[in-house]
Amino acid sequence: MNEPLRVYLISTFSDLAEYRVAVVDVLMRYGLTPILLENLPAADQTPIDAIYQEINDADIVIVLLAHRLGSTMAGAEKSVVELEYERAKSLGKTIFAFVVDEETPWPPNRMDHDLGAVQRFKAHLLRDHLVFFFTTPHDLAVKVAVAVSGFLATGANTFRDRHLAARRY
């Protein structure tokens, strides 16, 4: 029996909590294993090393972006979201990017004070990926389902076989 594909979810937490739940629900309905930063086990390694290890082991990466990039780790100039994304991209991971629609009302307390960095990261996503825009948790769930089902229908078996074989060594 094949090991389920692992999907690493990159996003901030509190501002996108209900959206993250919607994504996890979709992934589980497709038999995929969601990897969430808040569920990482205790380990004898730095937080960023633990994050990078999970991204290394992921088959797919999903990026959710609204109006926050979130916290930075001590000594880092970039947010955890940016570091996670850069790692996934450097490894050539399949990345699905979902960005909140600009017309969607958003509470100010769920936005970074300096939106410049968020806008630069969003521009980067738009330049390098086919970005899906979402408005509600349900809308996001539908779009994640479309992306995942398309991926599974067009090569997940080849993808899975190649990556699972690579994990054995």
C-alpha positions in Angstrom: 0.0 0.0 0.0 1.3 3.4 -0.9 2.2 6.0 1.7 -0.2 9.0 1.5 1.3 12.2 0.0 2.4 14.7 2.6 1.2 18.3 2.2 3.0 21.1 4.1 0.8 24.1 4.8 2.6 27.5 4.9 0.6 30.3 6.4 0.2 32.5 9.5 -1.9 31.0 12.2 -4.4 33.2 14.1 -5.6 35.3 11.1 -6.2 32.3 8.9 -7.4 29.7 11.5 -10.7 28.9 9.9 -9.2 28.8 6.4 -6.5 26.4 7.6 -9.2 24.1 9.0 -11.0 24.2 5.6 -7.7 23.2 3.8 -6.9 20.4 6.2 -10.5 19.0 5.8 -10.0 18.9 2.0 -6.6 17.3 2.3 -7.9 14.6 4.6 -10.9 13.9 2.4 -8.4 13.2 -0.5 -6.4 10.9 1.8 -3.4 13.2 2.0 -1.4 13.9 5.2 -1.4 17.6 6.2 1.8 18.8 7.9 1.2 21.8 10.1 3.8 23.8 12.0 1.8 23.7 15.2 1.7 19.9 15.1 5.5 19.3 14.9 6.7 17.1 17.6 9.3 18.0 20.2 12.8 17.4 18.7 16.4 17.9 19.5 16.9 20.5 16.7 16.3 24.1 16.2 12.8 25.2 15.1 14.0 26.2 11.6 15.8 22.9 11.2 12.6 21.0 12.2 10.6 23.1 9.8 13.0 22.5 7.0 13.0 18.8 7.6 9.2 18.7 7.3 9.4 20.7 4.1 12.1 18.3 2.8 9.8 15.4 3.4 6.7 17.0 1.9 5.4 16.1 -1.5 3.3 19.2 -2.0 3.4 22.7 -0.4 0.3 24.9 0.0 0.8 28.6 0.7 -2.0 30.7 2.2 -1.6 34.4 2.2 -3.9 37.2 3.5 -2.5 40.4 5.0 0.2 39.1 7.4 3.6 37.4 7.1 3.8 36.8 10.8 6.7 36.5 13.1 10.4 36.2 12.4 12.8 33.9 14.3 15.6 35.3 16.3 18.4 36.5 14.0 16.3 36.2 10.8 15.4 39.1 8.6 12.5 37.3 6.9 9.3 35.9 8.4 8.8 32.2 9.0 6.3 32.2 6.1 9.0 33.6 3.7 11.7 31.2 5.0 9.3 28.2 4.5 8.4 29.3 1.0 12.0 29.9 0.0 13.0 26.4 1.2 10.1 24.7 -0.6 10.9 26.6 -3.8 14.7 25.9 -3.6 13.8 22.2 -3.4 11.6 22.3 -6.4 8.5 21.3 -4.5 5.1 21.4 -6.1 3.6 24.7 -4.7 0.0 25.7 -4.8 -0.5 29.4 -3.8 -3.7 30.8 -2.5 -4.1 34.5 -1.8 -7.1 36.3 -0.2 -9.0 38.4 -2.8 -8.3 42.1 -2.3 -12.0 42.9 -2.2 -12.6 40.6 0.7 -13.2 42.5 3.9 -10.5 41.8 6.5 -10.3 42.8 10.1 -7.5 45.3 10.8 -6.3 43.3 13.8 -5.5 40.5 11.4 -3.2 42.6 9.3 0.5 43.4 9.6 1.2 47.1 10.5 3.6 47.3 7.6 1.8 45.8 4.5 4.8 46.6 2.2 6.5 43.2 3.0 3.2 41.4 2.5 2.7 43.1 -0.9 6.3 42.2 -2.0 5.8 38.6 -1.0 2.4 38.5 -2.8 4.0 40.0 -5.9 6.6 37.3 -5.7 3.9 34.6 -5.6 2.1 36.2 -8.5 5.2 36.3 -10.6 6.3 32.7 -9.9 3.0 30.8 -9.6 -0.5 30.5 -10.9 -2.2 32.0 -7.8 -5.8 31.2 -6.8 -7.7 33.9 -5.0 -10.1 33.1 -2.3 -12.8 34.9 -0.3 -14.2 32.6 2.3 -13.1 29.3 3.9 -15.6 27.4 1.7 -14.3 29.2 -1.4 -10.8 28.3 -0.5 -11.8 24.7 0.2 -13.3 24.4 -3.3 -10.2 25.8 -4.9 -7.8 23.6 -2.9 -10.0 20.6 -3.9 -9.7 21.6 -7.6 -5.9 22.0 -7.4 -5.4 18.8 -5.5 -7.7 16.7 -7.7 -6.0 18.1 -10.8 -2.6 17.2 -9.4 -3.7 13.7 -8.4 -5.2 13.1 -11.8 -2.2 14.3 -13.8 0.8 12.6 -12.4 0.6 12.0 -8.7 1.4 8.3 -9.2 4.6 9.1 -11.1 5.4 11.8 -8.6 4.6 9.6 -5.6 6.7 6.7 -7.0 9.7 9.0 -7.7 9.6 10.8 -4.3 8.9 7.7 -2.2 11.8 5.9 -3.9 14.1 8.9 -3.1 13.0 8.8 0.6 14.2 5.2 0.9 17.8 6.3 0.4 
